[in-house]
């Protein structure tokens, strides 16, 4: 190729590329400018719940790192549907986020919703996971899972277990126990985890699958017995308490996860920036200490991997709901 042809080729390439440069530069400026006004973090649970402390400290640290205020907006109601719908209908610009739990995957399988839990959201960052603790009233004559199951088999339907409400993870944990162990126990739903445990302590029900932050004080005071934990590993705060799988029910696992989601279509550059900041904050000693106190553990997977987790949980919870004929009250 002679020098004239080479110059013509380079000139042609320059002409072809020139129209894209303003677009690329504009996109870079837009991504770099995020955020330029306050963010809204929607929490679809009541203030003071188990997820609220995590939301408060995360929003504070995220405000500091982003240079814009992150405002926590508790929007309970409709079994978390009201707050979740708010985010699903928001502009996909990264300024409205949802801090939710694994119940996000069960609600659309129990009641009509205007959103799809996977298609209408973009995973931003995973935060933490929490085992539930299978606890009994001290008067129940069982000190391990096999003894509890023996009681259930001896008198089908006589053992009652409480939950924070029909379709909640601690309800599904009980139904999964029934299905896998071949026993029949009776579900008693309550309006929240606190009253469910209060009646367990009082002896109105025999067992429950409680959140660590709620039941740990009762375990330490001797007002409840810890029988097993629902995850694949033991809890650091209760190393002496085995998992349900270790206790003879192989394959049993039920964990609650907490994660940050955004509306579907949120730009990848915005998601990447939020993910990097949240991941960094969640790895700090301050957040680790707060998770330890609440009986939670750090949970860190990529947004792409987490979408697969959501799909798996959708199928798993759907199987339990259908097989156990779970209905909302």
N, C-alpha and C positions, 0 to 999 in steps of 0.2 A: 504494500500500500504506500503511494507517494505521500509527501507532506501535505499537499493540497487536499487529498481525499481524507487524510487523517483529521485535518482541521475541520472539514465539513462534517465528518462523523461526530466529532466532539461537540460541534455547534448544534447539530441536530439533537444530540443527547441532552444538551443543556436546555434547549427549547422544550423538549418533552418533559423534563423534570421541573422546570420553573413553576408551572401552575400548582404543583403539589407542595412547594416550599411554604407558602403562606399558611396553608392548611396544617402542615406539620408543626410549624412554629406556633400557630394559634393553639393547637392541641397541647403542645408542651407547656405554653403559658397557662392554659386552663388547668392542666393537671398540677402544675406547680403552685397555682393560686389557692388550691383547696386546702383548708376551708377559709372562706373570707367572711363568714358570719356564723353565729351560734348553731350548734347541732342539737337535735332532740333525740333523747334515748327513751323510747317507749318501753315500759315494763308492765306487762299485762297482768300483774299480780298486785294485791293490796299492799300498801306501805307496811313495813314491819315484818314482812314474810321472810322466809329463809334466803331468798335471792336478793332482798333489798340491800343488805350491807355490802354485798359484792357490787351492786349497781352504783351505790353511792361513792365508794372509794375509787372504782374504775372511772366513773365520770369525772371525778376530781382530778385524777392523775392524767386522764386523757385531755382535759381542758388545759392543763399546764403544758403538755407536750405539743398540742396542736395550736396553741395560742388563741383558741376560741372556746367560749364556754360550751360545755356539754350539759344540757339541762335534762334531769331525770323527770319523766312524766309517767307516773303510775296511772294506768288505765285498766283497772280490773273490771270484771263483768263478763257474763256469757261464757264462763269457763275458759277465760283468757281470749275469747274470740273477738271481743270489742277492740281491745288494744291491737291485736294482730291484724284485724281488718284495716285499722287506721294506717298501719305501716304499709300493708299491701297496696293501698290506694294512694300512697304518697308518691311524690316525684322521685324517680330513680337517680338522685343526684348525690347521695351519700350524706345528706343532712338530716334524714330521718332514719333511725336505726331501731331494731327490735332486740331486746335482751330476753330470750325465751328459754324454755326447758324442753325436755323430750316429750312432754304432753302436747307439744306442737304437732306431733305426728299422730296423736290419737284422736284429737277433737274432730277433724273432718270425717272420721270414721264412725262418729257417734252422733253428730248433729249436723244440720245443713250449715255450710259456710260459703261465703262468696269468694273464697280464695282456695287455691291449691297449695298445700304446705311446702311443696318442692318447686313447682313451676313458677310460682308467683314471688319467689324469694331468691336472693343471692347470698350464699354463705360468706360471711366476712371474717369471723374468727371464732374458734372454740375457746371456751374459758375454763371449765372445770367439770369433773364428774363427781358423783356421790353415790356410794352404796347406800342401800337402805338396811336397817338393822331389824331382824326378826326378833321382837321382844314379846315377853309374856308377863302377865300378872304373876307376882310371886306365889300366889296360891295355886297356880296351875301345877300339877304334879309331873312336870317334865323339865329336865335340865339340859336336854340336847334335842336335836331335830328328830332323831329316830323315836325318842320317847313321846314327842309331841305328835308325830304321825301315828304312833300306836294308839294314842288316845283318840285321835280322829277316826281311825279305822274301827275302834271298838264301839264308838257311838257316833255313827254318821250324822252330820248336821248339828251336833250338840256344841261344837266349838264355834264361837263367833269371832270374826276378826273385823277390826275397825279400819276405816280409811278416811282420807280427806275428801272423799266424794267419788261417786261412780265414774269409772273411766280414768281416774288418776293413776299414776304409776304404782302407788302402794296398793291400790285395788287390783291392778293387773298382776302385781307380784303375788298376791294371794291366789288369784285365779290360776296363774301359772303353776303354783305349788299344788293346787288341787289336781290340775290336769296331769302333771308329771308324776305325782306321787299316787295318783288314783284314789284320792280321798275326797270327802265332801265336808267342807266347812262353810259357814254362813257369813256372807258379807253384810256388814252394817255400815252404811255410808254416813259421814258427818259433813258439816259445812266448814272444812278446814282441818289441817293436821293437828292443831292444838287441842280442840275439843275431842278429837278421836283418841288422842293419847290421855287426856284427862279422864275419860271414861274407862280406859284400860287400867289406869292406876287405881281407879275407884272400884274395879271389879265387874263393871257392867258388860265388858267383853273380855275374851281370854287372851287374844294376841293381836299383833299389828305389825306392819312393816313401816317403821318410822324413820323420818329424816334424822340423821345424826345430831344436827343442831338442836332438835327438839327433845330427843330421847336420852342423849348422853347424860344430862344432869340427873335424870331419874335412875339410870343404870348405876351411876356413881353413888347415889344415896340409898340404893337397895330397894327402891320402889318398883323397879322393873328388872326382869332377868333378860340378859342378852343371850339368845340361842344361836344365832348365826347371822352372817352378812350376805347380801345378795349378789355381790360382784365376783369377779374372777380371782381377786386377791383379798387378803385380810386387810382390815383397817389399821393404819399406823397407831391410832389412838386406842384400839382394842385388839392388840396383837394376839391375845389369848382366845379370841372368839373366832371359830372357823367359818369358812364360807359354806353355803348350802351345798355346793358341789362336793366339797371336802367331806361333808357330813353324810354323804351317801346318795345324793340326788344329782348324779353326774349330768353335766350339760346345762344345769340351771344357772342362769345369769340374768340379772335385771339391774341396770344402773340408770341413774338420772343424769343427763348431761345438761350443761348450760352453754349457750352459744349466742353469738351476735349475728343477726341477719339484716339484710337491706332489701329494698324492693328489687324485683327482677329488672335487669337492664342497667343496673348501676355500673358506671364505667369501671373497667378493669384497673385503671391507674388509681382511681379513688379507693377501690377495694384493697389494692395492694398497699397503699399508704396507711389505711386504717388497720389492716392486718398486721403490718410491721410494728405500728405503735402499740396496739393492744397486746401483741405477742411479747413485746419488750416489757411492758408494764406487768403482765401476768407472771413474768419470770423473776420479778424483783423479790427480795426477801420479805418486804412488807406484805405483798399479796400472798406469798407462801404462808406466812404466819396467820393471816386472816383465814385462809383456806383450812389450815390445820385446826384452828379453833372450831370451825364449822363442820369438821369431819369430812371436808372435801379434798379432792386431789386435782392438781393441774392437769388439764387435758389439752394437748396441742397436736393438731393435725392440720394439713393444708385445707383450704376451702374446697378443693377438688375432691380430696379424700373424704371430707365431711359430708359432701353431697351423697356419696355412696353409703355412708353410715345412715343418713336420713332415709334413704331408699330401703335399706335393710330393716331399719326399725319400723318403717311403715308396714312392711310385710309381716314382721314378727308380731307387732301389736295387733295388726288386723287379724291374724290367725287366732290369737287369744280372745279377742273381742267376739269373733264369729263363733268359735268353738264353745266358749263359756256363755254365749248369748248375753253379753254385757250390754245393758241399756242405761241411759241416763235417767235419773229419778224425775 
